[in-house]
Amino acid sequence: MNYSGVPEPNITYDPKHYMCRRAAGPLVLDGRVDKPFWAAADWTDDFVDIEGDLRPRPWKQTRVKMLWDDEYFYFAADMVEDQIWATLTERDSVIFYDNDFEIFIDPDGDTHQYYEFEINALNTVWDLLLVKPYRDGGPPVNGWDINGLKTAVYIDGELNNPAAENRRWSVEVAIPWKSLKECAPGGRGPLAGEFWRVNFSRVEWRTEVVDGEYRKVINPETGKSYPEDNWVWSPMGLINMHYPELWGYVVFTDENGPTTFEIPQDEHIKWELRRLYYRERNYYESHGAFTADVKLLMGEDAWRIQPTIELTSRMFQISTPSSDGSATFYIREDGKLWRENGGK
């Protein structure tokens, strides 16, 4: 197999985090996010451009709330919008061809077997399971559906009517743990004090009004619509959501806590292994082989790990001890990252 290069994100490792509280009661979905059910949940920070500080901040506000209970993972998204439109009505359409809201969930943080969910203002959804990121060969499983999924959209204005006084649209989503746990550690939902890796994206297309309808603006130089904007909760450092290692940390909490969160040292160690994976893959693309030269991959940067590289002609495995020395972390050529208890 000839491995493609993997662009290294232009970002300092500091994903967002969110303390996800328990829901006080059941959710009756109507798309509104201003009702008592959501009062106990904090808003996330406003979304930023997917590339982070490399690009201007979005000109329309997006923010999210989350809650959880024994049955569901709940999401509420609020999106300021003066152009509320949608065209796609068939489930599992490529929803981001419309303006949309997207949820990404990696339960165990190994970047394999994760979930993607998209919804437009018509309440049409696309849900899929990614066996691996596209950079590692995928594939997406479009036939996978979230059994028991509940969604609702609320429109403060009027859908597909440019003459209306449009202000915002909002979304509520309830995803059952019974669907999410199949890729989760231990085959179960989370416990208080644990975290899952989560991110959100809002796709925004440049539109104009033609004959009383919204149309994507065409770039006269290409004859195609201008590229969409991608606004996210936790920035990625490049235009690609399928780097689960950069998603935010959602920490599940209850009446006993926790109340605060700092990125654990082991997460920083895993990030440094991930950076070596990028560089090893990029070295292969340039040279047709992997390298066991750790210093060559690490360059002049400051690192906290002292890794070991094992090679075959078509595979690599990079390992390093955990922060307390009680375990070893490994990463391989397809990006899979895992932990094995016991020192090396």
BALOBA-1460 file (C-alpha; in Angstrom, 3 decimals):
// residues 344
<rec num="1" residu="m" x="0.000" y="0.000" z="0.000"/>
<rec num="2" residu="n" x="1.250" y="3.477" z="-0.863"/>
<rec num="3" residu="y" x="0.353" y="5.821" z="1.962"/>
<rec num="4" residu="s" x="-0.585" y="9.395" z="1.185"/>
<rec num="5" residu="g" x="0.823" y="12.327" z="3.065"/>
<rec num="6" residu="v" x="-1.085" y="13.754" z="6.019"/>
<rec num="7" residu="p" x="-0.983" y="17.550" z="6.338"/>
<rec num="8" residu="e" x="0.204" y="18.634" z="9.779"/>
<rec num="9" residu="p" x="-2.276" y="21.099" z="11.316"/>
<rec num="10" residu="n" x="-0.994" y="24.606" z="11.853"/>
<rec num="11" residu="i" x="-2.160" y="24.856" z="15.453"/>
<rec num="12" residu="t" x="-0.997" y="24.706" z="19.048"/>
<rec num="13" residu="y" x="-2.591" y="21.757" z="20.838"/>
<rec num="14" residu="d" x="-5.272" y="23.258" z="23.077"/>
<rec num="15" residu="p" x="-8.715" y="21.806" z="22.219"/>
<rec num="16" residu="k" x="-11.778" y="23.354" z="23.812"/>
<rec num="17" residu="h" x="-13.523" y="21.585" z="26.680"/>
<rec num="18" residu="y" x="-17.071" y="21.549" z="27.999"/>
<rec num="19" residu="m" x="-18.504" y="20.364" z="31.310"/>
<rec num="20" residu="c" x="-21.636" y="18.415" z="30.313"/>
<rec num="21" residu="r" x="-24.167" y="18.337" z="33.157"/>
<rec num="22" residu="r" x="-26.949" y="15.840" z="33.771"/>
<rec num="23" residu="a" x="-30.375" y="16.698" z="32.404"/>
<rec num="24" residu="a" x="-32.975" y="17.412" z="35.078"/>
<rec num="25" residu="g" x="-35.842" y="15.813" z="33.175"/>
<rec num="26" residu="p" x="-36.992" y="14.558" z="29.780"/>
<rec num="27" residu="l" x="-36.629" y="16.643" z="26.629"/>
<rec num="28" residu="v" x="-39.659" y="17.431" z="24.467"/>
<rec num="29" residu="l" x="-38.043" y="18.455" z="21.197"/>
<rec num="30" residu="d" x="-39.355" y="21.450" z="19.267"/>
<rec num="31" residu="g" x="-36.073" y="22.985" z="18.140"/>
<rec num="32" residu="r" x="-36.253" y="25.865" z="20.635"/>
<rec num="33" residu="v" x="-33.258" y="26.296" z="22.891"/>
<rec num="34" residu="d" x="-34.741" y="28.924" z="25.235"/>
<rec num="35" residu="k" x="-36.859" y="26.557" z="27.341"/>
<rec num="36" residu="p" x="-36.307" y="25.364" z="30.944"/>
<rec num="37" residu="f" x="-34.727" y="22.043" z="29.907"/>
<rec num="38" residu="w" x="-31.618" y="23.888" z="28.714"/>
<rec num="39" residu="a" x="-31.371" y="26.376" z="31.581"/>
<rec num="40" residu="a" x="-28.809" y="24.300" z="33.504"/>
<rec num="41" residu="a" x="-26.467" y="23.995" z="30.516"/>
<rec num="42" residu="d" x="-23.808" y="26.565" z="29.670"/>
<rec num="43" residu="w" x="-23.226" y="27.774" z="26.150"/>
<rec num="44" residu="t" x="-19.997" y="26.796" z="24.458"/>
<rec num="45" residu="d" x="-17.687" y="29.531" z="23.282"/>
<rec num="46" residu="d" x="-18.832" y="31.100" z="20.025"/>
<rec num="47" residu="f" x="-17.674" y="29.159" z="16.987"/>
<rec num="48" residu="v" x="-14.509" y="30.220" z="15.166"/>
<rec num="49" residu="d" x="-13.193" y="29.535" z="11.679"/>
<rec num="50" residu="i" x="-12.074" y="25.941" z="11.153"/>
<rec num="51" residu="e" x="-8.495" y="27.150" z="10.656"/>
<rec num="52" residu="g" x="-8.591" y="29.043" z="13.962"/>
<rec num="53" residu="d" x="-6.578" y="32.232" z="14.277"/>
<rec num="54" residu="l" x="-5.332" y="31.871" z="10.690"/>
<rec num="55" residu="r" x="-8.685" y="33.224" z="9.471"/>
<rec num="56" residu="p" x="-11.099" y="36.021" z="10.499"/>
<rec num="57" residu="r" x="-13.747" y="35.228" z="13.070"/>
<rec num="58" residu="p" x="-17.202" y="34.270" z="11.726"/>
<rec num="59" residu="w" x="-19.619" y="37.141" z="11.156"/>
<rec num="60" residu="k" x="-22.633" y="35.136" z="12.361"/>
<rec num="61" residu="q" x="-22.793" y="33.700" z="15.889"/>
<rec num="62" residu="t" x="-23.019" y="29.942" z="16.490"/>
<rec num="63" residu="r" x="-23.042" y="28.268" z="19.903"/>
<rec num="64" residu="v" x="-24.067" y="24.944" z="21.432"/>
<rec num="65" residu="k" x="-25.341" y="23.461" z="24.693"/>
<rec num="66" residu="m" x="-25.041" y="19.832" z="25.818"/>
<rec num="67" residu="l" x="-26.656" y="17.687" z="28.522"/>
<rec num="68" residu="w" x="-26.822" y="13.961" z="29.221"/>
<rec num="69" residu="d" x="-28.788" y="11.356" z="31.124"/>
<rec num="70" residu="d" x="-28.884" y="7.559" z="31.219"/>
<rec num="71" residu="e" x="-30.588" y="7.307" z="27.824"/>
<rec num="72" residu="y" x="-29.449" y="10.195" z="25.635"/>
<rec num="73" residu="f" x="-26.703" y="12.625" z="24.681"/>
<rec num="74" residu="y" x="-28.504" y="15.948" z="24.102"/>
<rec num="75" residu="f" x="-27.426" y="18.832" z="21.869"/>
<rec num="76" residu="a" x="-28.846" y="22.295" z="21.227"/>
<rec num="77" residu="a" x="-27.399" y="24.602" z="18.572"/>
<rec num="78" residu="d" x="-28.278" y="28.265" z="18.089"/>
<rec num="79" residu="m" x="-27.313" y="29.923" z="14.784"/>
<rec num="80" residu="v" x="-27.816" y="33.604" z="13.978"/>
<rec num="81" residu="e" x="-28.922" y="33.776" z="10.339"/>
<rec num="82" residu="d" x="-30.630" y="36.297" z="8.056"/>
<rec num="83" residu="q" x="-30.719" y="33.845" z="5.104"/>
<rec num="84" residu="i" x="-32.536" y="30.692" z="6.229"/>
<rec num="85" residu="w" x="-32.714" y="28.166" z="3.409"/>
<rec num="86" residu="a" x="-32.496" y="24.454" z="2.699"/>
<rec num="87" residu="t" x="-33.188" y="22.214" z="-0.297"/>
<rec num="88" residu="l" x="-32.363" y="18.606" z="0.637"/>
<rec num="89" residu="t" x="-35.199" y="16.402" z="1.875"/>
<rec num="90" residu="e" x="-33.859" y="12.831" z="1.550"/>
<rec num="91" residu="r" x="-32.153" y="11.224" z="4.536"/>
<rec num="92" residu="d" x="-28.433" y="10.605" z="4.080"/>
<rec num="93" residu="s" x="-28.162" y="13.213" z="1.322"/>
<rec num="94" residu="v" x="-24.892" y="15.156" z="1.386"/>
<rec num="95" residu="i" x="-26.380" y="17.702" z="3.754"/>
<rec num="96" residu="f" x="-23.447" y="20.139" z="3.698"/>
<rec num="97" residu="y" x="-24.429" y="21.078" z="0.140"/>
<rec num="98" residu="d" x="-26.966" y="23.159" z="2.111"/>
<rec num="99" residu="n" x="-26.128" y="25.348" z="5.071"/>
<rec num="100" residu="d" x="-26.029" y="22.886" z="7.943"/>
<rec num="101" residu="f" x="-25.082" y="22.012" z="11.518"/>
<rec num="102" residu="e" x="-22.808" y="19.017" z="12.167"/>
<rec num="103" residu="i" x="-21.827" y="16.882" z="15.180"/>
<rec num="104" residu="f" x="-18.726" y="14.664" z="15.332"/>
<rec num="105" residu="i" x="-18.210" y="12.132" z="18.152"/>
<rec num="106" residu="d" x="-15.204" y="9.877" z="18.870"/>
<rec num="107" residu="p" x="-16.051" y="7.999" z="22.081"/>
<rec num="108" residu="d" x="-12.610" y="6.520" z="22.828"/>
<rec num="109" residu="g" x="-10.324" y="9.102" z="21.228"/>
<rec num="110" residu="d" x="-8.375" y="6.637" z="19.063"/>
<rec num="111" residu="t" x="-9.480" y="8.478" z="15.838"/>
<rec num="112" residu="h" x="-11.021" y="5.283" z="14.430"/>
<rec num="113" residu="q" x="-14.698" y="4.274" z="14.521"/>
<rec num="114" residu="y" x="-16.347" y="7.620" z="15.073"/>
<rec num="115" residu="y" x="-19.659" y="9.224" z="14.217"/>
<rec num="116" residu="e" x="-20.747" y="12.120" z="12.017"/>
<rec num="117" residu="f" x="-24.189" y="13.749" z="12.020"/>
<rec num="118" residu="e" x="-25.460" y="16.583" z="9.807"/>
<rec num="119" residu="i" x="-28.792" y="18.420" z="9.753"/>
<rec num="120" residu="n" x="-30.235" y="21.244" z="7.648"/>
<rec num="121" residu="a" x="-33.067" y="23.704" z="8.261"/>
<rec num="122" residu="l" x="-35.574" y="21.238" z="6.751"/>
<rec num="123" residu="n" x="-34.711" y="18.800" z="9.577"/>
<rec num="124" residu="t" x="-33.159" y="16.417" z="7.039"/>
<rec num="125" residu="v" x="-30.311" y="14.399" z="8.546"/>
<rec num="126" residu="w" x="-27.239" y="12.505" z="7.388"/>
<rec num="127" residu="d" x="-25.760" y="10.103" z="9.928"/>
<rec num="128" residu="l" x="-22.763" y="7.922" z="9.226"/>
<rec num="129" residu="l" x="-20.065" y="5.877" z="10.873"/>
<rec num="130" residu="l" x="-16.421" y="6.386" z="9.892"/>
<rec num="131" residu="v" x="-14.311" y="3.242" z="10.254"/>
<rec num="132" residu="k" x="-11.196" y="5.426" z="9.829"/>
<rec num="133" residu="p" x="-10.600" y="9.026" z="8.762"/>
<rec num="134" residu="y" x="-10.451" y="9.523" z="5.004"/>
<rec num="135" residu="r" x="-6.684" y="10.177" z="5.250"/>
<rec num="136" residu="d" x="-6.300" y="6.602" z="6.553"/>
<rec num="137" residu="g" x="-8.477" y="4.928" z="3.953"/>
<rec num="138" residu="g" x="-11.946" y="5.364" z="5.460"/>
<rec num="139" residu="p" x="-14.448" y="4.111" z="4.579"/>
<rec num="140" residu="p" x="-17.627" y="5.927" z="5.598"/>
<rec num="141" residu="v" x="-20.555" y="3.627" z="6.365"/>
<rec num="142" residu="n" x="-23.517" y="5.570" z="4.983"/>
<rec num="143" residu="g" x="-25.936" y="2.733" z="5.694"/>
<rec num="144" residu="w" x="-25.405" y="3.144" z="9.438"/>
<rec num="145" residu="d" x="-28.293" y="4.942" z="11.149"/>
<rec num="146" residu="i" x="-28.754" y="6.238" z="14.678"/>
<rec num="147" residu="n" x="-31.598" y="4.079" z="15.968"/>
<rec num="148" residu="g" x="-33.907" y="6.104" z="18.195"/>
<rec num="149" residu="l" x="-32.555" y="9.463" z="16.994"/>
<rec num="150" residu="k" x="-34.711" y="12.496" z="17.807"/>
<rec num="151" residu="t" x="-34.293" y="15.876" z="16.071"/>
<rec num="152" residu="a" x="-36.189" y="19.139" z="15.716"/>
<rec num="153" residu="v" x="-35.561" y="22.504" z="14.022"/>
<rec num="154" residu="y" x="-36.976" y="25.906" z="14.976"/>
<rec num="155" residu="i" x="-36.890" y="28.825" z="12.537"/>
<rec num="156" residu="d" x="-37.085" y="32.403" z="13.803"/>
<rec num="157" residu="g" x="-38.183" y="33.791" z="10.460"/>
<rec num="158" residu="e" x="-39.341" y="31.888" z="7.406"/>
<rec num="159" residu="l" x="-37.637" y="29.088" z="5.497"/>
<rec num="160" residu="n" x="-36.644" y="29.812" z="1.879"/>
<rec num="161" residu="n" x="-38.213" y="33.287" z="1.899"/>
<rec num="162" residu="p" x="-35.703" y="36.091" z="1.359"/>
<rec num="163" residu="a" x="-38.427" y="38.677" z="2.014"/>
<rec num="164" residu="a" x="-39.011" y="37.438" z="5.562"/>
<rec num="165" residu="e" x="-37.482" y="38.998" z="8.661"/>
<rec num="166" residu="n" x="-35.068" y="36.171" z="9.409"/>
<rec num="167" residu="r" x="-33.107" y="36.133" z="12.659"/>
<rec num="168" residu="r" x="-31.859" y="32.627" z="13.490"/>
<rec num="169" residu="w" x="-32.471" y="28.919" z="13.324"/>
<rec num="170" residu="s" x="-31.892" y="26.412" z="16.080"/>
<rec num="171" residu="v" x="-31.626" y="22.660" z="16.383"/>
<rec num="172" residu="e" x="-32.237" y="20.069" z="19.095"/>
<rec num="173" residu="v" x="-30.776" y="16.573" z="18.825"/>
<rec num="174" residu="a" x="-31.103" y="13.590" z="21.183"/>
<rec num="175" residu="i" x="-28.816" y="10.651" z="20.353"/>
<rec num="176" residu="p" x="-29.356" y="7.418" z="22.321"/>
<rec num="177" residu="w" x="-26.332" y="5.894" z="24.033"/>
<rec num="178" residu="k" x="-27.485" y="2.527" z="22.719"/>
<rec num="179" residu="s" x="-26.384" y="3.680" z="19.253"/>
<rec num="180" residu="l" x="-23.191" y="5.427" z="20.360"/>
<rec num="181" residu="k" x="-21.900" y="2.728" z="22.694"/>
<rec num="182" residu="e" x="-20.993" y="0.314" z="19.903"/>
<rec num="183" residu="c" x="-17.762" y="2.298" z="19.325"/>
<rec num="184" residu="a" x="-17.317" y="3.326" z="22.965"/>
<rec num="185" residu="p" x="-14.842" y="1.983" z="25.548"/>
<rec num="186" residu="g" x="-16.314" y="-1.080" z="27.203"/>
<rec num="187" residu="g" x="-19.324" y="-0.966" z="24.902"/>
<rec num="188" residu="r" x="-21.157" y="1.417" z="27.230"/>
<rec num="189" residu="g" x="-22.122" y="5.036" z="27.646"/>
<rec num="190" residu="p" x="-19.921" y="7.406" z="29.668"/>
<rec num="191" residu="l" x="-19.620" y="7.664" z="33.432"/>
<rec num="192" residu="a" x="-19.308" y="10.915" z="35.364"/>
<rec num="193" residu="g" x="-15.705" y="12.090" z="35.219"/>
<rec num="194" residu="e" x="-15.008" y="10.536" z="31.815"/>
<rec num="195" residu="f" x="-14.639" y="12.497" z="28.594"/>
<rec num="196" residu="w" x="-15.415" y="11.854" z="24.940"/>
<rec num="197" residu="r" x="-13.959" y="13.730" z="21.973"/>
<rec num="198" residu="v" x="-16.586" y="15.882" z="20.256"/>
<rec num="199" residu="n" x="-16.676" y="18.732" z="17.778"/>
<rec num="200" residu="f" x="-19.245" y="20.723" z="15.844"/>
<rec num="201" residu="s" x="-19.242" y="22.422" z="12.474"/>
<rec num="202" residu="r" x="-21.537" y="24.904" z="10.811"/>
<rec num="203" residu="v" x="-21.353" y="25.096" z="7.021"/>
<rec num="204" residu="e" x="-22.266" y="28.495" z="5.566"/>
<rec num="205" residu="w" x="-22.509" y="29.120" z="1.812"/>
<rec num="206" residu="r" x="-22.330" y="32.528" z="0.166"/>
<rec num="207" residu="t" x="-25.778" y="33.204" z="-1.308"/>
<rec num="208" residu="e" x="-27.668" y="35.917" z="-3.156"/>
<rec num="209" residu="v" x="-31.321" y="36.437" z="-4.052"/>
<rec num="210" residu="v" x="-32.256" y="35.650" z="-7.674"/>
<rec num="211" residu="d" x="-35.905" y="35.814" z="-8.776"/>
<rec num="212" residu="g" x="-37.031" y="35.755" z="-5.144"/>
<rec num="213" residu="e" x="-34.974" y="32.669" z="-4.232"/>
<rec num="214" residu="y" x="-31.658" y="32.050" z="-2.535"/>
<rec num="215" residu="r" x="-28.901" y="30.928" z="-4.893"/>
<rec num="216" residu="k" x="-25.254" y="30.170" z="-4.203"/>
<rec num="217" residu="v" x="-23.022" y="32.943" z="-5.511"/>
<rec num="218" residu="i" x="-21.018" y="31.826" z="-8.545"/>
<rec num="219" residu="n" x="-17.352" y="32.726" z="-8.857"/>
<rec num="220" residu="p" x="-17.026" y="34.118" z="-12.386"/>
<rec num="221" residu="e" x="-13.441" y="32.882" z="-12.616"/>
<rec num="222" residu="t" x="-14.366" y="29.225" z="-12.033"/>
<rec num="223" residu="g" x="-18.029" y="29.054" z="-13.013"/>
<rec num="224" residu="k" x="-18.696" y="27.286" z="-9.703"/>
<rec num="225" residu="s" x="-19.990" y="28.462" z="-6.354"/>
<rec num="226" residu="y" x="-17.517" y="29.961" z="-3.939"/>
<rec num="227" residu="p" x="-16.193" y="27.511" z="-1.298"/>
<rec num="228" residu="e" x="-18.292" y="27.242" z="1.834"/>
<rec num="229" residu="d" x="-17.210" y="28.681" z="5.164"/>
<rec num="230" residu="n" x="-16.661" y="26.172" z="7.963"/>
<rec num="231" residu="w" x="-17.221" y="27.473" z="11.482"/>
<rec num="232" residu="v" x="-16.399" y="25.151" z="14.383"/>
<rec num="233" residu="w" x="-16.332" y="24.930" z="18.164"/>
<rec num="234" residu="s" x="-12.757" y="23.667" z="18.578"/>
<rec num="235" residu="p" x="-10.484" y="24.861" z="15.749"/>
<rec num="236" residu="m" x="-8.666" y="22.372" z="13.531"/>
<rec num="237" residu="g" x="-5.771" y="24.382" z="12.078"/>
<rec num="238" residu="l" x="-6.673" y="23.213" z="8.555"/>
<rec num="239" residu="i" x="-9.825" y="22.806" z="6.455"/>
<rec num="240" residu="n" x="-10.633" y="19.235" z="7.450"/>
<rec num="241" residu="m" x="-12.955" y="18.073" z="10.225"/>
<rec num="242" residu="h" x="-11.657" y="14.502" z="10.005"/>
<rec num="243" residu="y" x="-8.773" y="14.963" z="12.433"/>
<rec num="244" residu="p" x="-10.548" y="13.613" z="15.552"/>
<rec num="245" residu="e" x="-7.397" y="14.180" z="17.624"/>
<rec num="246" residu="l" x="-8.165" y="17.916" z="17.507"/>
<rec num="247" residu="w" x="-11.802" y="17.763" z="18.583"/>
<rec num="248" residu="g" x="-12.879" y="19.160" z="21.931"/>
<rec num="249" residu="y" x="-13.140" y="17.343" z="25.256"/>
<rec num="250" residu="v" x="-16.701" y="16.881" z="26.538"/>
<rec num="251" residu="v" x="-16.472" y="15.970" z="30.218"/>
<rec num="252" residu="f" x="-19.526" y="14.238" z="31.683"/>
<rec num="253" residu="t" x="-20.388" y="15.429" z="35.171"/>
<rec num="254" residu="d" x="-23.095" y="14.966" z="37.791"/>
<rec num="255" residu="e" x="-23.921" y="16.346" z="41.241"/>
<rec num="256" residu="n" x="-20.640" y="14.930" z="42.554"/>
<rec num="257" residu="g" x="-18.525" y="16.601" z="39.899"/>
<rec num="258" residu="p" x="-16.075" y="17.076" z="38.409"/>
<rec num="259" residu="t" x="-16.435" y="20.837" z="38.023"/>
<rec num="260" residu="t" x="-13.156" y="21.666" z="36.274"/>
<rec num="261" residu="f" x="-10.957" y="20.116" z="33.598"/>
<rec num="262" residu="e" x="-7.373" y="20.340" z="32.463"/>
<rec num="263" residu="i" x="-6.040" y="18.385" z="29.511"/>
<rec num="264" residu="p" x="-4.289" y="15.351" z="31.067"/>
<rec num="265" residu="q" x="-0.563" y="14.903" z="30.480"/>
<rec num="266" residu="d" x="-1.247" y="11.652" z="28.650"/>
<rec num="267" residu="e" x="-3.313" y="13.566" z="26.112"/>
<rec num="268" residu="h" x="-0.310" y="15.777" z="25.356"/>
<rec num="269" residu="i" x="1.813" y="12.650" z="24.961"/>
<rec num="270" residu="k" x="-0.731" y="11.216" z="22.513"/>
<rec num="271" residu="w" x="-0.652" y="14.473" z="20.557"/>
<rec num="272" residu="e" x="3.132" y="14.243" z="20.196"/>
<rec num="273" residu="l" x="2.784" y="10.682" z="18.901"/>
<rec num="274" residu="r" x="0.222" y="12.002" z="16.464"/>
<rec num="275" residu="r" x="2.647" y="14.659" z="15.199"/>
<rec num="276" residu="l" x="5.214" y="11.938" z="14.545"/>
<rec num="277" residu="y" x="2.573" y="9.970" z="12.651"/>
<rec num="278" residu="y" x="1.978" y="12.996" z="10.389"/>
<rec num="279" residu="r" x="5.672" y="13.323" z="9.727"/>
<rec num="280" residu="e" x="6.252" y="9.621" z="9.175"/>
<rec num="281" residu="r" x="3.430" y="9.511" z="6.628"/>
<rec num="282" residu="n" x="4.726" y="12.631" z="4.900"/>
<rec num="283" residu="y" x="8.242" y="11.161" z="4.815"/>
<rec num="284" residu="y" x="6.835" y="8.059" z="3.116"/>
<rec num="285" residu="e" x="5.077" y="10.152" z="0.483"/>
<rec num="286" residu="s" x="8.347" y="11.919" z="-0.321"/>
<rec num="287" residu="h" x="10.755" y="8.956" z="-0.077"/>
<rec num="288" residu="g" x="8.690" y="5.824" z="-0.716"/>
<rec num="289" residu="a" x="9.638" y="4.358" z="2.669"/>
<rec num="290" residu="f" x="9.263" y="5.094" z="6.360"/>
<rec num="291" residu="t" x="12.204" y="6.137" z="8.517"/>
<rec num="292" residu="a" x="13.431" y="4.912" z="11.906"/>
<rec num="293" residu="d" x="15.384" y="8.148" z="12.436"/>
<rec num="294" residu="v" x="13.567" y="9.716" z="15.383"/>
<rec num="295" residu="k" x="15.705" y="12.854" z="15.324"/>
<rec num="296" residu="l" x="14.935" y="13.406" z="11.664"/>
<rec num="297" residu="l" x="11.192" y="13.380" z="12.376"/>
<rec num="298" residu="m" x="11.402" y="15.465" z="15.536"/>
<rec num="299" residu="g" x="13.602" y="18.175" z="14.066"/>
<rec num="300" residu="e" x="14.497" y="21.108" z="16.292"/>
<rec num="301" residu="d" x="11.157" y="21.272" z="18.123"/>
<rec num="302" residu="a" x="10.929" y="20.762" z="21.887"/>
<rec num="303" residu="w" x="9.303" y="17.410" z="22.748"/>
<rec num="304" residu="r" x="8.233" y="15.799" z="26.007"/>
<rec num="305" residu="i" x="8.463" y="12.210" z="24.706"/>
<rec num="306" residu="q" x="11.323" y="9.872" z="23.851"/>
<rec num="307" residu="p" x="9.740" y="7.601" z="21.258"/>
<rec num="308" residu="t" x="10.753" y="4.265" z="19.786"/>
<rec num="309" residu="i" x="10.072" y="3.504" z="16.116"/>
<rec num="310" residu="e" x="9.652" y="-0.019" z="14.743"/>
<rec num="311" residu="l" x="9.423" y="-0.526" z="10.967"/>
<rec num="312" residu="t" x="8.648" y="-2.979" z="8.233"/>
<rec num="313" residu="s" x="8.660" y="-2.056" z="4.549"/>
<rec num="314" residu="r" x="4.996" y="-1.002" z="4.665"/>
<rec num="315" residu="m" x="4.197" y="-0.447" z="8.342"/>
<rec num="316" residu="f" x="5.430" y="1.516" z="11.328"/>
<rec num="317" residu="q" x="4.710" y="1.563" z="15.035"/>
<rec num="318" residu="i" x="5.795" y="4.423" z="17.277"/>
<rec num="319" residu="s" x="5.609" y="4.002" z="21.050"/>
<rec num="320" residu="t" x="6.323" y="5.987" z="24.185"/>
<rec num="321" residu="p" x="5.591" y="5.587" z="27.916"/>
<rec num="322" residu="s" x="2.570" y="7.158" z="29.585"/>
<rec num="323" residu="s" x="3.137" y="10.120" z="31.873"/>
<rec num="324" residu="d" x="3.406" y="7.921" z="35.000"/>
<rec num="325" residu="g" x="5.262" y="5.074" z="33.290"/>
<rec num="326" residu="s" x="2.525" y="2.541" z="34.039"/>
<rec num="327" residu="a" x="1.523" y="2.058" z="30.403"/>
<rec num="328" residu="t" x="2.720" y="2.506" z="26.844"/>
<rec num="329" residu="f" x="1.038" y="4.411" z="24.033"/>
<rec num="330" residu="y" x="1.336" y="3.211" z="20.436"/>
<rec num="331" residu="i" x="0.454" y="4.688" z="17.063"/>
<rec num="332" residu="r" x="0.678" y="2.963" z="13.703"/>
<rec num="333" residu="e" x="0.709" y="3.867" z="10.012"/>
<rec num="334" residu="d" x="-3.100" y="4.091" z="9.657"/>
<rec num="335" residu="g" x="-3.367" y="6.517" z="12.574"/>
<rec num="336" residu="k" x="-4.763" y="4.056" z="15.126"/>
<rec num="337" residu="l" x="-3.584" y="5.082" z="18.605"/>
<rec num="338" residu="w" x="-3.946" y="2.841" z="21.647"/>
<rec num="339" residu="r" x="-2.719" y="2.226" z="25.193"/>
<rec num="340" residu="e" x="-1.329" y="-0.979" z="26.674"/>
<rec num="341" residu="n" x="-0.922" y="-1.267" z="30.416"/>
<rec num="342" residu="g" x="2.546" y="-2.111" z="31.706"/>
<rec num="343" residu="g" x="5.881" y="-0.488" z="30.880"/>
<rec num="344" residu="k" x="7.878" y="-1.295" z="27.796"/>
